[in-house]
Amino acid sequence: METSKDRADKAYEVLAQFANGMNRDGAQFADRVMREHRTIQQSIFQLFAVVIEEWAKQEHFDQRNAYTIEKSREISKVLDGISAPFI
């Protein structure tokens, strides 16, 4: 039986491959998300918010991801632990 962790691992692998690809197109990805059902958009945002919160907590980073950590800390202050409602 596939667990939640198994599904998360599979989703991560696909997203990581897409993000690491030489021909990735963030605008096309964003466009696809914008055409998704509104409730699923809310769920996707919640996933991204959790990742941002985790990046903001990082103590050890280097120049390869410093921008991500610094911006995540700024965004995290705005989010202030907010949880998107599931409707």
N, C-alpha and C positions, 0 to 999 in steps of 0.2 A: 504494500500500500504506500503510495506516494505521500510524503509528509509535507507540511508547510515549508520546512527547511529545504526539502528537495525541490519544491516549486520555486522558492527564492533563489536557490543555487542555479537552476536552469535559466530563470529570468535574468539573473546577473550575468551569466555567461553570454547570452545573446546581446545584452546591452553593452557589455564590455567589448565584445567583438565589433559591434557597430561603432562605438566611441573610439576604438583603436584603429579603425579602418582608414586608409588614406583618402577614401572618397566619401567619408561621412558628410551628411548634409543636415545640420541642425534645423534648418528652416523646414526641410521636408518632414523631419520627425515632428517638429512642433505643429506643422500643418495637419499631420495625421492625428495628433492628440486633440487638436481643436475640432476635428470632425467627429470625435468620439462622443458617446452618450454623456450628458452632463454629470450624472452620478459617477461615472467612471473617471471623468476629468477630475472630480473632487477627490477620488481615491488616489489617482496618480499624483495630484498635488500633495496629498498627505504623505505619500511615499517619499517624494522629493524633500518635503519639509523635515521628515525624520532623518534623512541623509544629511541635510544641511545642519541640523542640530548636532549630529554625531561629528561632522567635520569641525564644527565650532569648538568641540571639546578636546580636539587633538592637541597634545602637548608637544609631540615630536613630529616635525616636518622639515622639509628643506625647500630650496628654490623651485623644485619641480611642482610642488603643490602649495606653496606659500600663498599665492593669490586665492586659491580655493579656500584655504583655512581662514585667511583674513576677511574675505567677503562673506563667508559663512558666519563668522562672528558678528559682522554687521547685520546681516539678515536675521540671525538668531535673536538679536536684541529687538528687532521689529516684531518677529513672530511671538516672542515672549512665551514660548511653550504652548502656543495656541494649538488646539486640535480642531481640525476641520470637521464639521458635523457630517454624518452619513445620513443622507435623506433618501 
